[in-house]
Amino acid sequence: MKVIIDGQEIEVEAGTTILQAARMIGGEVVPPAMCYYSKLKGTGGKCRCCLVDVTKGSEADPRPMPKLMASCVTGCQDGMEIASKSSDRVKEARNAVTEFLLINHPLDCPVCDQAGECDLQNLSFEHGKLQQRFIEDKRTFEPENIGDKIQLHMNRCIVCQRCVEVADQLTDGRVHGVLNRGDHSQISTCVSAAIDNEFSGNMIDVCPVGALTDKTFRFKSRVWFDKPMNAHRDCDKCCGKTTLWMFGNEIQRVTARKDEFHEVEEFICNTCRFDKKDVADWVIEGPRKFEKDSVINQNKYYGKIDAVVINTEKGILEGRAIDRKKISMAEIDYNEKIDGNPINSNKNE
């Protein structure tokens, strides 16, 4: 069946959601998503960041849907027409959702390890506002060690519940989750430092903000100072395919590989993530590429750069040889004469 998103037509299979169809098209039509994760079942429908305007329901029922729909949980219909970035209603709704998410989120990007690869940073850059209408105090929590290598900063959490789904679907027994209800909801464990399963580190990778951080990497470096390299090793627990974040010959941290939508391609074990920090442990494949506007790509050149050649007269680019000589005072011969006059003479005298 065929659907149209922002004027671009694509053919999809039955059961495809609007968000999945938009990702097939790519580019600016793709709605932002803070809770949906294609690798995890049951995610989506919580953050409301991916709202779209369905201007035509289907060929069978062309009436538009009166409310904005969450694209991550709304299935496509044959002949459906959707407005994503082209809709003013959608832009206003995403601005409102972003403002809502930032109500309690602290402005601590300068000290947050997630800075530079934070989905909420990207969302607020496009849909955020300079002014804040919320005058009440932000809710605050003390940092909590919920595992040997993981620290929870609940102040930054947006309760997307991705980390809960990771524990549900990758581990034998989940020991953390959402406690309380409403504006008192929080991610926590009943017993501190209770998370010790072999795949717990994946909670760090799926977190869209800086709520879950790697204690072995905290405050070591900014991500744009490190060079991400694809690497692999033989591991009997996971796929062994990772991204090494290197500063010189030192491995600062190890993460799972992510796709263009910042989703993990294959989950990795804690042994690969936390224990293998020696270059000799890995087979390095080469530098990992990110989207062109990523801060991680700044000042990194992965390919050979050819010199720019401009075919024009030499004097235009380099100037006269005598003028270039004057710039270097040590090379000037003050006894040299030009047109019968000393080079340092003043003709107006």
N, C-alpha and C positions, 0 to 999 in steps of 0.2 A: 504494500500500500504506500501511497505517496503523501507526504506532509510538506508544508511550506513554512519555513522559519525565517522571518525578516526578509522575505522575498526570495529565499534560496530553497529550491525544491530538492528533496531527497527521498529515495525509496527505502523503506524499512520493513522489517518483518513484524508480524503480529506479536504483541507483548512488549515492544520497545517503548520506553518512556520518552517523554519530550526531551529530558536532559541528555539521554543517551543519543537521541537523534541529533541534537545540537552538537554534541561532541564529535559525531561522525562528520559534520560539516566543518567544525573547527572555527577558529578566528574569534571575532568579537561577539558572535551570536551565542556563544557558550555562556550560560548563566553561572554565577559563582555558587559554590556549594561548600558549606562549612560542616555539615553533619553527614551527608551522603558519601558512601564509600563503596565503589563498585565491587571490591574484593570481599566485602563483608555483607552477609545477608541481613535483612531487616533494618538497614540504616536508611536515613532520609525522612523528610517530613517534620523535622524538629526545629531547624534554624530559620526557615522561611526566606533564606537568601536567594533561592532560585526561582522566585515567583515570576510567572510569565502571563501574558494576556492572550487568551485563546479567542481570536476574533471570528473564527468559524469552527464549529464543532466537528463537522464531517460532511461528506456529500449527502448522506442520508438525512442528517439533521444539521443544516447550515447555521442554526442560531448560535450566536456567540455565548460563551460562558460568562455569566454576570460578574463573577468574582475572579480575582487573580488566582491562578492555580500553581501549586508547588510542582515544578517540572520534574523533580526526581521521583515522584510517586504517581504522576498522571500519565496514563498510557496514551499512545498515539492512535488516532482513528484515520481511516482513509479519507483524504481530502481536507484534513485539518489544517488550519492556518494559524500560526502563532506569531505574536509580536514579542520580541525579547528586548534587545537594546533599542529598538526603534520606537518603543512605546513610552510616552511620558508618564503614564500610570505606573508602569513597571519601575521606571527610574525613581519616582517619588516613593514607591513602596520599598525599594532597596535602600534608599536613603534613610527611611524610617527604621527599617530593620537594623541597619548599621548603627544608627543612633541608640537603638535599644540594646544592642550587644555591648556598646561602649559605656553603658550606664555604670556598671560596676568594674569594668576592666580598667586597671591602672595605666597611666601613661609612663610606663617604665621601660620603653623600648631601648633607651641608652644602656640599660644594665641587663636586659633580657637576652638569654642565649638564643632565643628563636628569631631575633631581629635579623632581617635579611632574607628569611625564608618563611615568613609568617603569613598565612592566608588572611588573617584579620588585618594585618598591615596593608596588604594589597587591596582588600575590600574597603578599608577606611580611606585609602588614598584616592579611590575612584568615587566613593559614595559618602564619605564622611563630611562633617561640617566643622568649621572652626569654633563656633559657639556651642555651648552645652546648656540645655534647659534644665537639667537635673540639678537641684539645689541640695538634696539630701546627702548625707554622708554615704560614701561607698562602703559596702560590706567588706570586711577584712578578715583574713585568716593567717595564722602562723604557718610557715613552710613546714611540711610534714614528710618524713622519710617513710614511704610506703613499701620500700624494698631496699635491698642492699645497695643497688646502683641507681635507684630512681627517687627523685624528690618531687613532691607535689606542691605547686603554688596555686592554691585554690582561688586566690585573688584574680588570677588571669583566666580561670576556667569559664567557658561559655556553655557548659553542660550539653555538649553535642553527643555524648555517650559513645563515641567511637572506641574509646579505651575499654569500655564495658563490653562491647561487642567482640573486640579482639580477645579478651579473656574468656568470653563465653564460647567462642568458636575455635580457638587455638589451644586452649589449655584444658586439663582434666577437671579442675575445680576452681571456679572464680571466687575470690575472697574480697572483692571490692565492688562497689556499685554506687548508685545514687541514693543518698540518705535524705530524709525529710521531703517536704513537698513545697510547691510554689516558689516564692522568692527565697525560701530557706534551703532549697535543693543544693546539694553539694556532693562531689565525688570523694569518697573516703573508704577506709577499711574499719572493721570493727576492732581489730587489733593492729596497733602500729607495727610497721615493718613486716607485715604478714605476707607480702607478695614475694614469692621465691621460685616461681615456676620457670622453666627453661626458655619460654618465649615471651616473658613479661616485657622485655625491652622494646617489643613492637608497639607497645602503648605509646612510647615516645615518638615513634615515626608517624603514627596516625593522628596524633594530637595536632589540630590546626593552629594552636596558639602556643604560648610558652608555659602552659600549666604543668606539663610533665617534662622534666629535664634530666639529662644524663649527668649523673654526679661525677663521672670520670672526665667530663668535658667542661664542667661549669667554670665560667670566667677564664678559660684558657686562651680563647681566641675568638675573633669574629669570623663568620663563615666566608666573608669575601676576602679574608687574608689567606685562607687555606685553598689548596688546589684539589678539587675532587677528581679522583681516579677510579675507574672501574677495575675491580679485581675479583679473583675467585680462589677458592681452595677446596680441597677434598674434605667434606664434612659429613659425618654419619648421622647428623641430627637435622640438617636443613640443606637447602640448595647450595649454600656456600658462595653465592653471587652477591657482592656488596659494592658499596662505594666507600673508598678510603679518603678521608679528608686530611691532606698532608700539608705540612709546613716544612719545606725542605725535604729531608729524609725522615722526618718524624711523623708518625701517624697520630693525629690529634684525636680522631674519633672514627668509628665505623658505623655506617648506617646501611639500611636496605636500599636497593635501587628504586628510584621513583620515576613515574612516567610524566608526561607533559601536564597532567592534571594534579600533580603532586601526590599521587597515590602509589603505594608500594607495589612493585611488580611481583615480588616473591618474598614472603616473610623469612626472617633469619633467626637463628638461635642466639642465646646470650653468650655462648662461648665465642662465636665469631664476632659478636658486637663488642664485648667488654674485655675478653681475655687475649685476643690476638692483635696486639699493637706493635708487633715487630714486622718490618718489611719482609724479612725472610719467610714469614708465615704465608705470604700471598704471592700469587701470580698476577702481576699488574698488566692489565690489558691496554690501558691508555686513558686519556682524559675524558671525563664525562661531560657531555654537552647539556646546557640548560637553555631555556627560552631566551631569546635575544635581549629582552628587557630585564633580565634577572640581575640583581646586584652582585650575585656570585660571579658573573662573567666579567665584571669590571676589571680592567687592566690585565686581562689574561688573553693571550694569543695562542690558540691551539694549533694553528696552521701557519705555513710559510707566507709571509707578507711580502709581496713584490713592491719594489720601489716605484713611486709615481714618477713617470717621465712626461714632461711637458715640452713639446716641440715649439720653441720660440727662439727669438734672438738672445744670444748670450748676455748682452748688455742689459736687457730688461730684467732678467732674474738676478744677475750678479753685480750689475753696475760697472762703472769704469774701473779699470785696474788701478789707476792712480788714486781714486777715491777709496778703494778698499785698502790701499796701502796706508792712507792717512789715518784710518781707524786704529791701526797698530802703531802707536807713537814710537815704539822702539825701532821700527823698521824705516822710519823717515830719515832721509839724508838731507839735513838742512843746508848743505852746500850745493844741492842740486838746483839747477835753474830751469824754469819753464818760460819759454818765450823771452829769454833774456833777463828775467826777474827771479830773485831768490824765491824758493818755494814758500818761505814763511813771511814774505813781504806783504805789505798792505798797499795796494795800488791807490787807495784814496788819500794816503799821506802826502 
